[in-house]
Structure formats: C-alpha cells, structure tokens
C-alpha cells in the first residue's frame, strides 16, 4: 500500500513539475526530494 502511495505522489510531483506549477510556486525542491527518495532503490537494484 505504501509503495502504491509513493508512486501516486511521485507521478503527481512530476506532473506538477512539467506543467510549471512547482516553478511558479517555488516548490522545485520537491523534485529533488523525490530523486533522493528514489536513489537508494536504484542503487539497490
């Protein structure tokens, strides 16, 4: 369940990034937080 929730949040953050919403509201740091959250899984696999 948590894994599915993570995917929903990640897709939402990416959609908001590509629409420019994060840039307008000075929330681009969320993309970096998402990248840091995914990084350990990429190294592990």
MOPEQUI-V674792 format. One record per helix or strand of 3 or more residues. SS is the DSSP state (H for helix, E for strand). FROM is the first residue (numbers start at 1). TO is the last residue. If there is no record, write none. Layout:
# MOPEQUI-V674792
SS FROM TO
SS FROM TO
This chain:
# MOPEQUI-V674792
H 2 19
H 21 24
H 29 44
